Amino acid sequence: MKIRKEARIGLFAVLILLLLYCGVNFLKGRDLWNRNMTYYAYFDNVNGLQLSSPIIIKGISVGQVTGITFRPDLDNRVEVRFDVRSEYRIPDNSIVRLYTNGLMGGKAFEIELGDSADALPDGATIRAESKPGLFEIDGSEIDYYKEQIGALINSLDVTLSSLNKLLSENSEQIAGAFVGLRQGVESFARKGEEIGQIIDHVNTVTTTLADGSERIDSTLTDLKKVSGQLAEADLGQTMNDLDRAVEELNRLLAAANSPEGSLNRFLSDGALYDSLTQASSNLSALLRDVKENPQRYVHISVFGGNKNKK
């Protein structure tokens, strides 16, 4: 009975230790149920690498660091042991790089997979490289960036000085421009009512056009009919008649201008003109004398005046 009680206590202690081991490994991110492949890499400096740091392949965590050992027998290099889950195949020409993971300076391993057909066996060593982080640059690079930043600051100083000088020299013009802009805005605000009235008038015209669309359509139809009638009219015959009339007029004018024509002789003969003028004058004088002295011509009768005298 006493032995059975001690066995229970021992079994309970073993169970507690097993649970503690599982809990610690779980907190460390280790997979207790899958087999892992162990690999080694050697660095001159791990720059604060911690146990349980992640192993990354193409952005995916596939394992973690399980051991960090200083090796004086290997030229004072640092041996890093890490596990990778067995379902991930690592070609034997792969490279593992130590890099800074985030701005807080945490370290991680990144495995760059090679193209070899042969996989690394368990316990193999992977070629290691260090990948400098954002704040891990050497002195020469720091000096270079300092020079570039200094030149940039000097350029900014010159630009700001020029801008301040430009603003100070043209302060009145700038102030005037802002005053003009403000006046323009105020004028636009005052014209708001007029703009609204214009918009109302436009809306009214639009409404009127919409209401008179039937009349407009009727007018367009009439214009179309008139155009059709003009198109159907015998304009060719009309133009021919007009051409003949113009030709007759040209012949008449040519005859008038011809020296052999009677009309031209009538118009250009001075003696004939004088005779006609003299005859017209004599006729006018005779008519005037008859009107003024009719008694002189009473005894003249063409229709039997002698018979009355008897």
C-alpha positions as a printed Julia matrix, in Angstrom:
310×3 Matrix{Float64}:
   0.0     0.0      0.0
   2.86    2.31     0.82
   4.69    1.45    -2.43
   1.54    2.06    -4.43
   1.28    5.54    -2.94
   4.9     6.4     -3.83
   4.32    5.17    -7.38
   1.38    7.5     -7.69
   3.48   10.41    -6.47
   6.27    9.59    -8.95
   3.85    9.18   -11.82
   2.26   12.49   -10.95
   5.67   14.2    -10.87
   6.59   12.76   -14.26
   3.3    13.97   -15.65
   3.93   17.45   -14.26
   7.4    17.54   -15.81
   6.02   16.34   -19.14
   3.36   19.01   -19.13
   5.94   21.61   -18.16
   8.19   20.53   -21.04
   5.32   20.63   -23.5
   4.23   24.02   -22.23
   7.69   25.52   -22.51
   8.14   24.19   -26.03
   4.68   25.38   -26.99
   5.5    28.87   -25.75
   8.71   28.75   -27.75
   6.74   27.83   -30.87
   8.14   24.36   -31.27
   6.06   21.67   -32.93
   6.24   18.6    -30.68
   4.23   16.32   -32.92
   6.16   16.73   -36.19
   9.73   15.72   -36.84
  12.18   18.56   -37.43
  15.4    18.7    -39.42
  18.36   20.24   -37.6
  20.88   22.39   -39.47
  23.94   24.45   -38.53
  25.31   27.79   -39.69
  28.43   29.71   -38.61
  28.75   33.5    -38.3
  31.43   35.93   -37.22
  28.82   37.94   -35.32
  25.16   37.19   -34.71
  24.38   40.77   -33.58
  22.08   39.88   -30.7
  20.39   36.82   -32.18
  18.16   35.14   -29.59
  16.97   31.6    -29.08
  13.6    30.87   -30.68
  14.22   33.5    -33.39
  12.18   32.52   -36.47
  13.48   30.81   -39.59
  11.87   32.41   -42.68
  11.44   30.99   -46.18
   9.71   33.37   -48.62
   8.03   35.19   -45.75
   6.78   32.0    -44.01
   8.05   30.88   -40.62
   9.25   27.28   -41.02
  11.28   26.79   -37.86
  13.29   28.5    -35.13
  16.75   28.85   -33.62
  17.42   26.16   -31.03
  21.0    26.87   -30.03
  23.72   29.54   -30.12
  27.27   28.49   -29.2
  30.55   30.38   -29.23
  33.22   28.2    -30.84
  36.82   29.25   -30.01
  38.05   26.15   -31.83
  36.55   27.48   -35.1
  38.34   30.84   -35.26
  36.06   32.29   -32.58
  33.01   31.93   -34.77
  29.43   31.54   -33.5
  27.59   28.31   -34.17
  23.86   28.61   -34.68
  21.69   25.52   -34.54
  18.17   25.74   -35.91
  15.32   23.41   -36.69
  13.18   23.36   -39.84
  10.0    21.36   -40.15
  10.61   18.19   -42.13
   7.99   18.93   -44.8
  10.19   21.74   -46.12
  12.94   20.49   -48.44
  16.16   22.54   -48.36
  18.44   22.21   -51.45
  22.11   21.76   -50.62
  23.15   25.01   -52.37
  20.8    27.15   -50.27
  22.02   30.18   -48.29
  20.92   31.28   -44.83
  21.09   35.0    -44.06
  20.89   36.78   -40.74
  18.93   40.01   -40.99
  17.17   42.55   -38.81
  13.47   41.79   -38.46
  11.67   45.08   -37.86
  12.68   48.47   -36.49
  13.1    47.13   -32.95
  16.24   45.29   -34.0
  15.0    41.73   -33.66
  16.99   39.15   -35.61
  15.74   36.39   -37.86
  17.05   33.81   -40.29
  16.05   33.89   -43.94
  16.78   30.84   -46.08
  17.27   31.56   -49.77
  16.48   28.29   -51.5
  18.88   27.06   -54.14
  18.12   25.22   -57.35
  19.94   21.98   -56.61
  18.14   18.67   -56.94
  19.88   17.31   -53.82
  18.45   18.13   -50.4
  20.45   18.82   -47.27
  20.46   15.9    -44.83
  19.66   16.23   -41.17
  22.58   17.81   -39.26
  24.13   19.46   -42.35
  25.75   22.89   -42.42
  24.28   25.68   -44.57
  26.41   28.45   -46.05
  25.75   31.59   -44.04
  25.77   35.29   -44.91
  24.93   38.43   -42.96
  22.45   40.88   -44.46
  22.87   44.38   -42.98
  19.74   45.99   -41.67
  18.58   49.55   -41.89
  20.79   50.7    -39.04
  23.66   48.3    -39.74
  25.91   50.26   -42.1
  29.61   50.8    -41.93
  31.45   54.07   -41.3
  32.09   54.88   -44.97
  28.39   54.6    -45.79
  27.56   56.78   -42.8
  29.99   59.45   -44.03
  28.5    59.27   -47.52
  24.97   59.7    -46.25
  26.1    62.52   -43.96
  27.56   64.36   -46.94
  24.4    63.84   -48.97
  22.18   65.01   -46.12
  24.43   68.04   -45.56
  24.24   68.99   -49.23
  20.47   68.59   -49.14
  20.22   70.82   -46.07
  22.4    73.48   -47.73
  20.19   73.39   -50.82
  17.12   73.79   -48.65
  18.71   76.75   -46.88
  19.49   78.46   -50.2
  15.98   77.78   -51.47
  14.35   79.12   -48.31
  16.58   82.21   -48.37
  15.65   82.91   -51.98
  11.99   82.38   -51.19
  12.12   84.73   -48.21
  13.88   87.37   -50.32
  11.32   87.01   -53.08
   8.44   87.32   -50.63
   9.95   90.35   -48.92
  10.65   92.16   -52.2
   7.19   91.48   -53.6
   5.18   91.72   -50.43
   3.13   94.67   -51.71
   2.33   92.92   -55.0
   1.39   89.74   -53.17
  -0.79   91.69   -50.74
  -2.4    93.48   -53.69
  -3.03   90.16   -55.4
  -4.75   88.81   -52.31
  -6.81   92.01   -52.03
  -7.83   91.67   -55.67
  -8.71   88.04   -55.11
 -10.83   88.93   -52.11
 -12.58   91.68   -54.05
 -13.21   89.26   -56.88
 -14.76   86.77   -54.47
 -16.91   89.48   -52.91
 -18.0    90.72   -56.35
 -18.87   87.18   -57.35
 -20.92   86.83   -54.18
 -22.75   90.08   -54.97
 -23.43   88.89   -58.49
 -24.91   85.69   -57.17
 -28.49   87.01   -57.43
 -27.93   88.21   -61.01
 -26.47   84.85   -61.94
 -29.51   83.21   -60.4
 -31.79   85.45   -62.49
 -29.83   84.6    -65.64
 -30.22   80.92   -64.86
 -33.96   81.46   -64.34
 -34.18   83.22   -67.73
 -32.31   80.37   -69.36
 -34.7    77.91   -67.76
 -37.64   79.98   -69.01
 -36.28   80.06   -72.55
 -35.67   76.34   -72.4
 -39.22   75.75   -71.2
 -40.58   78.0    -73.96
 -38.62   76.13   -76.59
 -39.88   72.86   -75.19
 -43.48   74.13   -75.26
 -43.08   75.42   -78.84
 -41.44   72.3    -80.14
 -44.57   71.37   -82.12
 -44.62   74.78   -83.87
 -40.92   74.51   -84.59
 -41.49   71.07   -86.07
 -44.31   72.45   -88.23
 -42.1    75.32   -89.46
 -39.32   72.92   -90.31
 -41.82   70.75   -92.19
 -42.99   73.78   -94.24
 -39.39   74.71   -95.01
 -38.8    71.16   -96.13
 -41.82   71.34   -98.44
 -40.65   74.66   -99.93
 -37.19   73.18  -100.48
 -38.78   70.21  -102.21
 -40.86   72.46  -104.47
 -37.8    74.49  -105.39
 -35.94   71.3   -106.15
 -38.82   70.07  -108.37
 -39.21   73.41  -110.21
 -37.88   73.71  -113.81
 -35.12   76.12  -112.9
 -33.15   75.11  -115.97
 -35.85   76.42  -118.37
 -36.14   79.63  -116.37
 -32.41   80.22  -116.59
 -32.5    79.55  -120.36
 -35.28   82.15  -120.82
 -33.3    84.62  -118.77
 -30.21   83.99  -120.9
 -32.22   84.63  -124.11
 -33.6    87.89  -122.71
 -30.1    89.04  -121.82
 -28.91   88.17  -125.33
 -31.78   90.21  -126.9
 -30.91   93.17  -124.7
 -27.26   92.9   -125.69
 -28.21   92.88  -129.39
 -30.41   95.96  -128.88
 -27.6    97.81  -127.16
 -25.17   96.72  -129.86
 -27.53   98.07  -132.55
 -27.84  101.34  -130.68
 -24.09  101.65  -130.51
 -23.57  100.65  -134.16
 -22.84  103.67  -136.44
 -24.91  102.09  -139.22
 -28.03  101.63  -137.13
 -30.97  104.03  -137.45
 -31.25  104.34  -133.71
 -27.61  105.33  -133.44
 -28.07  107.86  -136.28
 -31.11  109.24  -134.55
 -29.25  109.57  -131.3
 -26.01  110.88  -132.8
 -27.3   113.13  -135.7
 -27.1   116.72  -134.44
 -29.03  118.29  -137.33
 -31.96  115.96  -136.85
 -31.92  116.76  -133.18
 -31.88  120.49  -133.91
 -34.76  120.16  -136.43
 -36.87  118.25  -133.97
 -36.1   120.8   -131.31
 -37.04  123.68  -133.65
 -40.28  121.96  -134.7
 -41.2   121.35  -131.09
 -40.54  125.01  -130.31
 -42.66  126.21  -133.26
 -45.51  123.9   -132.3
 -45.39  125.17  -128.75
 -45.47  128.8   -129.99
 -48.42  128.07  -132.29
 -50.4   126.41  -129.54
 -49.64  129.29  -127.2
 -50.75  131.84  -129.85
 -53.97  129.91  -130.54
 -54.69  129.88  -126.87
 -53.97  133.59  -126.48
 -55.55  134.84  -129.8
 -58.2   132.4   -130.87
 -59.96  135.08  -133.07
 -57.16  134.94  -135.54
 -57.97  131.36  -136.38
 -61.78  131.31  -136.16
 -62.32  131.84  -139.93
 -60.13  128.88  -140.65
 -62.35  125.83  -140.85
 -61.46  122.52  -142.25
 -65.08  121.25  -142.09
 -67.05  123.69  -144.27
 -66.34  127.04  -142.83
 -67.18  128.79  -146.22
 -70.69  127.46  -146.21
 -71.43  129.12  -142.88
 -69.99  132.4   -144.2
 -72.55  132.44  -147.07
